[in-house]
């Protein structure tokens, strides 16, 4: 079981009140992964928001011409599977473990419900996700430019 204090360690939830932290802890689990393990597949249903606790994960985009590009290496504190909290809840990238590690997996439906009840939590979560996506998009542009 994950403690509310552990949930508070993640910047997305640091300012949440204790009742929200408890609900998040109840809706979360830790998952280990190995190097080379496929964690997510682009196009699949996104069910859980995942935050890297340790290790490293490649974020991979499929290009239209059957090429793939590694857009980013997600590390401690980074979110993967953000699509679990944003309709239409479909994964926009694949993810593969590049260094053994562990991640926090939060049930997306429960998280959306908590964000609807606590607007400050929802705003902070979406702001941090948007910052991460901006960085990922910048990295992807660099990768694509290098492929030409």
C-alpha positions as CSV (number, residue, x, y, z in Angstrom):
1,X,0.0,0.0,0.0
2,X,1.2,3.5,-0.8
3,X,1.0,6.1,2.0
4,X,-0.4,9.6,1.6
5,X,3.0,11.0,2.6
6,X,4.6,9.2,-0.3
7,X,2.0,10.7,-2.7
8,X,2.8,14.1,-1.3
9,X,6.4,13.7,-2.6
10,X,5.3,14.1,-6.2
11,X,5.1,17.8,-7.2
12,X,1.7,17.2,-8.8
13,X,0.1,16.4,-5.5
14,X,2.4,18.3,-3.0
15,X,-0.2,20.9,-2.0
16,X,-3.2,18.5,-1.9
17,X,-5.1,18.3,1.4
18,X,-4.8,15.0,3.4
19,X,-8.2,13.7,2.4
20,X,-7.2,14.0,-1.3
21,X,-3.8,12.4,-0.6
22,X,-5.5,9.5,1.1
23,X,-7.9,9.0,-1.9
24,X,-4.9,9.2,-4.3
25,X,-3.0,6.6,-2.2
26,X,-6.1,4.3,-2.4
27,X,-6.2,4.8,-6.2
28,X,-2.5,4.2,-6.7
29,X,0.0,1.3,-6.9
30,X,3.7,1.0,-7.5
31,X,4.8,-1.0,-10.5
32,X,8.4,-2.2,-11.3
33,X,9.6,-2.4,-14.8
34,X,12.7,-3.8,-16.5
35,X,14.9,-2.6,-19.3
36,X,13.3,-3.4,-22.6
37,X,9.8,-3.9,-21.1
38,X,7.1,-2.3,-23.2
39,X,4.9,-0.3,-20.8
40,X,2.6,1.5,-23.1
41,X,1.5,1.1,-26.8
42,X,0.5,4.1,-28.9
43,X,-3.2,4.0,-29.7
44,X,-4.2,1.9,-26.7
45,X,-6.7,3.0,-24.1
46,X,-5.0,5.1,-21.4
47,X,-6.2,3.9,-18.0
48,X,-3.6,5.1,-15.5
49,X,-1.5,8.2,-15.1
50,X,2.0,7.1,-14.4
51,X,4.9,9.0,-12.7
52,X,8.4,7.7,-12.9
53,X,9.7,7.0,-9.4
54,X,13.1,5.5,-10.5
55,X,14.7,4.3,-13.7
56,X,14.2,5.6,-17.2
57,X,11.6,5.2,-19.9
58,X,11.9,5.9,-23.6
59,X,8.9,7.8,-25.0
60,X,8.5,6.7,-28.7
61,X,6.4,8.2,-31.4
62,X,5.4,6.3,-34.5
63,X,6.0,8.4,-37.6
64,X,3.7,8.1,-40.7
65,X,6.4,6.4,-42.8
66,X,6.9,3.4,-40.4
67,X,9.8,5.1,-38.7
68,X,9.9,5.6,-34.9
69,X,11.5,8.3,-33.0
70,X,12.5,8.5,-29.4
71,X,11.2,11.8,-28.3
72,X,12.3,11.8,-24.8
73,X,13.8,9.7,-22.0
74,X,11.4,10.1,-19.0
75,X,13.2,10.1,-15.7
76,X,12.3,10.4,-12.0
77,X,9.2,12.7,-11.5
78,X,8.2,12.7,-15.2
79,X,4.6,11.7,-16.2
80,X,3.9,9.1,-18.8
81,X,0.4,8.2,-19.9
82,X,-1.0,11.6,-19.3
83,X,-3.8,10.7,-21.8
84,X,-5.5,8.9,-18.8
85,X,-6.8,12.3,-17.7
86,X,-7.6,13.9,-21.0
87,X,-10.3,12.7,-23.4
88,X,-10.4,10.7,-25.7
89,X,-8.1,8.7,-23.3
90,X,-5.9,7.2,-26.0
91,X,-2.2,6.9,-25.7
92,X,-0.3,9.2,-28.1
93,X,3.0,7.5,-27.7
94,X,4.6,4.2,-26.7
95,X,6.9,3.7,-23.7
96,X,9.7,1.2,-23.1
97,X,11.8,0.9,-20.1
98,X,15.4,1.9,-20.9
99,X,16.7,1.4,-17.3
100,X,15.1,-0.8,-14.7
101,X,12.8,1.2,-12.4
102,X,9.6,1.8,-10.6
103,X,6.6,4.0,-11.3
104,X,3.5,5.2,-9.5
105,X,0.4,4.2,-11.4
106,X,-2.7,6.3,-10.5
107,X,-6.2,5.1,-11.7
108,X,-7.2,7.7,-14.3
109,X,-10.9,7.6,-13.5
110,X,-10.4,8.1,-9.8
111,X,-7.9,10.9,-10.5
112,X,-10.3,12.7,-12.8
113,X,-13.0,12.5,-10.1
114,X,-10.6,14.0,-7.5
115,X,-9.7,16.8,-9.9
116,X,-13.4,17.6,-10.5
117,X,-13.8,17.9,-6.7
118,X,-10.6,19.8,-6.0
119,X,-10.1,22.5,-8.7
120,X,-6.7,23.5,-7.3
121,X,-5.5,19.9,-7.7
122,X,-6.8,19.7,-11.3
123,X,-5.2,23.0,-12.2
124,X,-1.8,22.0,-10.7
125,X,-1.9,18.6,-12.4
126,X,-2.8,20.0,-15.8
127,X,-0.3,22.8,-15.6
128,X,2.5,20.4,-14.8
129,X,1.4,18.0,-17.5
130,X,1.3,20.9,-20.0
131,X,4.9,21.9,-19.0
132,X,6.1,18.3,-19.6
133,X,4.3,18.1,-23.0
134,X,5.9,21.4,-24.0
135,X,9.4,20.0,-23.2
136,X,8.5,16.7,-25.0
137,X,7.4,18.6,-28.1
138,X,10.6,20.6,-28.2
139,X,12.6,17.4,-27.9
140,X,10.6,15.7,-30.6
141,X,11.2,18.7,-33.0
142,X,15.0,18.3,-32.4
143,X,14.8,14.6,-33.1
144,X,12.9,15.0,-36.3
145,X,15.2,17.8,-37.5
146,X,18.2,15.5,-36.9
147,X,16.7,12.8,-39.0
148,X,16.7,14.9,-42.2
